[in-house]
Amino acid sequence: MAGKIYPDAAAALEGLLRDDMLIASGGFGLSGIPERLIDAIVASGVKGLTVASNNAGVDGEGLGKLLRTRQIAKMISSYVGENKEFERQYLAGELLVEFTPQGTLAERMRAGGAGIPGFYTKTGVGTLVAEGKPVMAFDGEDYILERGIVADLAIVKGWKADTTGNVIFRKTARNFNVPAAQCGRVCVVEVEEIVEPGSFDPDAIQLPGVYVQRIICGAPYDKKIEFRTVRERSGRERETA
């Protein structure tokens, strides 16, 4: 272990995990999920977790692994499909769900990271999302108060990091990883490659190292796909293949 660099996910999470904590997790579906860190949390056995994440992975992958082991007590999410175990636990009353519109969830994380305790939004006014939340009128329009999220721990997945913690994400894997990282009291990042300081064009850095406390290299990755959709070739395509 040197500076922010740790040898593996278990070492990077040592001393950070406890029951009933709030974890912010990056990722969208199976894109950009911190899978090595999730596996280490599964192995740790901590339980009663509240996890803020766009979704809960799929059955047996991503956060779906923590659902399968019953370590998650509550999800703060915007998308809850494609996961039968999630559905089963929720309908059975075994899992609490705080449904949050996608943009609102991203802003709740960003606000928490910026020290903003709450903000008003029109999204969700007049729906179940607004139940129990303060309402304020601005210019004759109703807005609901949403609270910023400050997580005990943020786990995110990047493409490359330098040893000081500056991170670059690849394409859509950027998704929720940046706001999740910003709202964590401690942020642990797993990446595919670690490079020396000065390797990045400063304008290319998407998550500054000030937000990152610990880093691991988790490569190689399988790069799983939720649904692979293909079509049959036409007769003309078969002839020219």
N, C-alpha and C positions, 0 to 999 in steps of 0.2 A: 504494500500500500504506500503510495507516494502522493502527498497532497490530496487532491480530490479523486484520484484514481483508486479503485478497489478491484480485487482480483475476480470477484464474482458477485452475483446478486445477493446471496446469503450474507456475505461480508458487508456489502453496501447497506443492507437493511439492519444490521446488528445494532441493537440499542434503540431502534426507532419504532418497533412494533409493539402494540399492546391491544388488549381487548377493548372493544367499544370506541375505537378511534374513527376519525373521519379521514378518508383517503380520496384525493382527486386523481383520476386516472385519465391519461390521454388516450387517443384512438377513436376510430370511427368504423364500426363494424370490426373487421379484422385488419384494417389498414392503420399502421402506426401504433399498434397496441404494445405496451411494455410487457411482453410475454415472459421474459426471463424473471422479471421482478414479480409478476403475478405468480409464477411457479414457486418462487421463494416464499411468498406470503402463504400460499397453500401449505407448503412444507412446515412453516412456522407454527401452524395450528391456532393462530389468533382467531377470535370469533367476535360476534356482535358488531361487525364492521358496518359503517355507513360509507357507501361509495358514491361519489359524484362522477358520473361519466355519461357521455352521450347515449350509450346503450350498454348492454350487459353481455356483449360478445354473442356467441352462439353456443349451442349445446356442446360442452366438452372442450371449448376453445376460449381463450381470452378470459374475461371475468366469469364466463360460464363455468370455469373450473372451480371458482370460489363459491358459486351458487350450488354446484354439485356437492361440495363438502359442507354446505350449510354454514359457511363462515360469514356470509353477508346477511345482516338483519334488515338493512334498508338501502334502497337504491334511489338516488336523485338523478333522474334520466329524462331524455326527451323522446327516445325511441325504444320500445319494449317488445318489438316483434322478433321473429326468427329464433326464439329461444323457448322451447317447450318446458324446460325445467323452471325458467323464470315464470312462465304462465301458470304452471301447476302450483308453485309455491305461493304466488300472489292470490290465486283463486281459493287456495286452501287457508288463507290467512296466516301463512308462515313467513311472509316477506312484506315489509312496508315499502310502498312506492310513492315518492314525491315527484309527480309528473311535472316537468318544466319544459316549456317550448324551447326549441333548439337555440335560437338566437338569445333568448333570455338566459339560458344556462351558460352560454359562453360569456355573456356580459356579467352574470353573477360571479363567475370565476375571475374575470378581468377586474371587476370592481373590488373584490376581496383582495386581490394582489396589489391594487392601487390604494388601499386603505380607505375605500369608499364603503360605508356600512350598508347603504341601500340606494335604490334609484326607482323612479316611477316609469312605467311603460304601459302602453295601451294594449299590448299583446296579452290576451287572456281575459280582458274585461268582459263580464257577462257570461263567463264559462266556469266550469269546475275549477279551473286554474286559479280563479280569483277568490275562491271561498276562504274566508277567514283572514283575508289580507286587507290592510287599510286602503281606502280609496280617496283620492284627491282629485278635485276638478281643476284643470288648467285651460283657460280660454274656452270654457264651456264644455270641455271634453273630460270624461272620467279616465283616470289612470290608476293602476294598482301599484302598491309598493312591493318591490322584490328585494330581498336581502342579499348582500354580497356573501360569497362563500370563502371562508378561510379554513383550509384543510390542515390537519395535523401533519400530513405527509402527501406529497405529490409524486406520482410515478409516471414517467413519460418515456417515449421511444423516439430517438433521433436517428439521423443518417450518419453524420460525423460530428465529433466534438474535439476541441483542442483540450490540452491538459488543464487549462484555466477554467473550463466549463462553457465556453462559447459553443453553441450548437447550431447546426444546419439540418433542416428536415428535407426530405425528398418528396416533391410533388404533393399528392393528397395526404400523405402521412403527416403533414403539418397540422391539419384539422384542429382538434381540441388540445393538442399537446402544449401549445404555447400558453393559452389561458390557464390550463391545469397546472403547469409549472409555476406560473406567476402567483397562484393563490395558495401554494403550500408553504407552511412554516419551514419545512425542510423539503428539498426537491432532489430526487434521485433519478438520474437519466441513464438509460441503456442505449448504446449506439452500435453501429456496424463497424466503425473505425475511429480510432483516436489518433490525432495528429499533434504536431508541435505548435506552440503559439506562433502566430504570424503566418500560418498556412492559409488562412481565410482572407478573402477580400472583406474588409470591415462592413461594406454594404451588403454582403451576402449573409451575415450573421442574423439569424431569426430569433434566437433566444440568447441574450447576453449572459455571460458567466456569473454575473451578480446574483442571478436567480438559482444557480445550481450549486449544491453542496457536495454531491457524490456522483461518480460516473463509473460505469462498467462497459466493457466491450462484450456484447452478447453474441457476436457472429460465430458461426453462420446461422442464417435464418431460412426457414422453408418458404416464406412469403405465401401463406395460404390464401385461398380465394373462397369467399362465402358461397357464391353460385357461379359455376362456369356454364355459360350459355353459348351454344353453337348452333349452326344451321347446316342442313345438308347442302352439298355442292350442287349447283345446277349441272345439267348435261354438258353445257359449254365449258364450265370450269373444270369438269373431269377430263374433258378432251385435251385441254391445254395444260393440265397439271404435269 
